[in-house]
Amino acid sequence: MALYVRLVRFTERHSLGTDAKKRLEKAKEIIRRRGAKLHHAYITLGRYDLISIIEAPHDKVIAKLSAELFDELGLKAETLPAIPLEEYLK
């Protein structure tokens, strides 16, 4: 499984808002359904609203997951493959 860093921006129509817990559960459901796993999620200040670390079997899964998260929750994201430093140094 590969790791991905997702730099997320909420759309104006889909802010985190008062239903944050409900939206987080929906996102987790979409991620699980695609065979991936959410490791961490952080609300951030500045250019991005949220940063998440997701583990997925391969790029095709994360691409489909990204499209579904946008369609369902309005989460626009830049997704970066993440290679653990220890693995890179081998």
C-alpha positions as CSV (number, residue, x, y, z in Angstrom):
1,M,0.0,0.0,0.0
2,A,1.2,3.5,-0.8
3,L,0.9,6.7,1.3
4,Y,-0.6,9.9,0.0
5,V,-0.7,13.5,1.4
6,R,-3.8,15.3,0.4
7,L,-3.8,19.1,0.6
8,V,-7.5,20.0,0.8
9,R,-9.5,23.1,0.2
10,F,-13.2,23.3,1.0
11,T,-15.4,24.8,-1.6
12,E,-17.5,27.9,-0.7
13,R,-20.6,25.7,-1.0
14,H,-19.1,22.9,1.2
15,S,-17.3,24.4,4.2
16,L,-16.6,22.3,7.2
17,G,-19.4,24.1,9.1
18,T,-21.6,22.7,11.8
19,D,-21.9,19.3,10.3
20,A,-18.2,18.5,10.5
21,K,-18.6,15.2,12.3
22,K,-21.2,14.0,9.8
23,R,-18.9,15.0,6.9
24,L,-15.9,13.3,8.4
25,E,-17.8,10.1,8.8
26,K,-19.0,10.3,5.2
27,A,-15.4,10.9,4.0
28,K,-14.2,7.9,6.1
29,E,-16.9,5.8,4.6
30,I,-15.8,6.7,1.0
31,I,-12.2,6.1,1.9
32,R,-13.0,2.6,3.4
33,R,-15.3,1.7,0.4
34,R,-12.3,2.3,-1.9
35,G,-10.1,0.0,0.1
36,A,-8.0,2.8,1.5
37,K,-7.3,4.0,5.1
38,L,-7.3,7.5,6.6
39,H,-4.3,7.7,8.9
40,H,-4.4,11.3,10.0
41,A,-6.3,14.5,9.3
42,Y,-5.5,18.0,10.4
43,I,-7.3,21.3,10.1
44,T,-4.8,23.9,9.0
45,L,-4.7,27.7,8.6
46,G,-3.5,29.3,5.5
47,R,-3.5,28.1,1.9
48,Y,-5.2,24.7,2.7
49,D,-8.1,24.0,5.0
50,L,-7.2,20.4,5.8
51,I,-4.3,18.0,5.3
52,S,-4.8,14.3,5.4
53,I,-2.6,11.2,5.2
54,I,-4.2,8.3,3.3
55,E,-3.0,4.9,2.6
56,A,-4.3,3.3,-0.7
57,P,-3.4,0.3,-2.8
58,H,-2.3,2.4,-5.8
59,D,-2.7,5.6,-7.7
60,K,-5.9,4.6,-9.5
61,V,-7.7,4.1,-6.2
62,I,-6.6,7.5,-4.8
63,A,-7.6,9.1,-8.1
64,K,-11.1,7.6,-7.9
65,L,-11.3,8.4,-4.2
66,S,-10.4,12.1,-4.9
67,A,-13.1,12.4,-7.5
68,E,-15.7,10.9,-5.2
69,L,-14.7,13.1,-2.2
70,F,-15.1,16.1,-4.5
71,D,-18.5,15.0,-5.9
72,E,-19.9,14.0,-2.5
73,L,-18.3,16.5,-0.1
74,G,-16.9,19.3,-2.3
75,L,-13.3,18.7,-1.2
76,K,-10.9,20.0,-3.8
77,A,-7.4,18.5,-3.2
78,E,-3.9,18.3,-4.4
79,T,-2.7,14.7,-3.8
80,L,1.0,13.9,-3.4
81,P,2.5,10.4,-3.2
82,A,4.5,10.1,0.0
83,I,7.6,7.9,0.2
84,P,8.8,7.3,3.8
85,L,12.3,8.7,4.2
86,E,13.7,5.4,5.6
87,E,12.4,3.6,2.5
88,Y,13.9,6.2,0.2
89,L,17.3,5.9,1.9
90,K,17.5,2.2,1.4
